[in-house]
Amino acid sequence: MSSIITGEAVVLELRPASFAARALGLLLDVVVNVALLWIIVSLVAAAAPKLDDAALRALFTVAVVFSFVVVPVGVETLSRGLSVGKLATGLRIVRDDGGSIRFRHALIRGLVGFLEIYATLGGLAVAVALFNGKSKRLGDLVAGTYALRRRVRAEPPVLHRVPYQLQPWVAAADIGRIPDAAARRASLFLRQAGRMAPASRAALAQSLATEVAAHVAPPPPAGTGPEDYLAAVLGERSRRELGRLEAARERSTRLGARLRRLPHARSR
């Protein structure tokens, strides 16, 4: 799994495709491209009696380039990293920074791909992908791209529960000044804390608690752990935001009812 940190310091988890998924998607794309080449060659063969050998060789070369380079590059460019094989296997080609690829990336992948997939019968692509952490083939290394899994099971939302011993304190605390970016970082930490190494978990919890504490008053009871502190603050913050949303919805409902009772509303 790879991570990308956005400008707001939010960590985005991206799951690179496995070698097996990439190999299956590539195999499907090769079958499609070869089938396209066979169709073009069949059409050319139908007109063979009217053409000389030089024209036939030229047309065959054009058909190979069109089927194995032009079509894959055009499809990946227009679909932003998709193809028949990638649609079937739930993959997408993206840049190393997670963004959508452009024509330049697709062109590099297509040109290098002709060498490593068709000229070497896939041997070079397999050899490079086997020794790469993201199963990149040579074209991905040159273009700065990799295959991303699109079909990822969504994680359930995390409900931050306020520890019982901190409920009286946090109910009266002033937490309205916590920046949204700091709250997102703390929420992401609580979601991922169980998968972190103990030392890193403790250090990051203390760092986030110190950052959040600068916007919360009064301080928590003595002896409060940083993770319990973050859970209490975020849980109470979510509860208050939900209360404000419910109050706003009730006001909108009452206002709508009043507007429907006005004389001009009845006349309609």
CORTA-V151185 format. One record per residue. OMEGA is omega in whole degrees, 0 to 359 (none if undefined). Layout:
# CORTA-V151185
omega
OMEGA
OMEGA
This chain:
# CORTA-V151185
omega
178
182
175
180
181
179
178
178
175
182
177
180
180
183
176
180
176
179
181
180
179
181
179
178
178
179
179
178
178
179
180
181
178
177
177
178
180
178
181
180
178
178
179
180
179
179
184
181
183
185
176
184
180
179
179
179
179
179
178
177
178
180
179
180
180
184
188
181
187
181
178
179
180
181
180
180
183
182
181
171
180
174
180
180
181
175
181
183
177
181
173
176
179
175
180
178
177
182
180
179
178
184
181
180
181
180
179
179
182
181
179
180
177
179
189
182
187
182
180
180
177
183
180
180
180
182
181
184
181
183
179
184
180
181
178
169
185
179
177
179
181
184
183
182
172
182
182
176
179
183
180
180
181
177
180
178
181
176
181
182
180
176
187
185
181
182
179
181
187
179
181
184
175
182
185
184
181
178
180
181
178
178
178
179
179
179
178
178
180
177
187
187
182
181
183
174
184
182
179
179
181
181
181
178
180
180
180
179
178
179
180
183
178
182
183
177
354
179
182
176
181
178
180
178
183
180
176
179
180
179
180
183
181
178
178
178
177
180
180
178
177
177
179
178
179
178
178
178
178
178
179
179
179
179
177
179
179
180
179
179
181
183
182
178
179
182
178
none
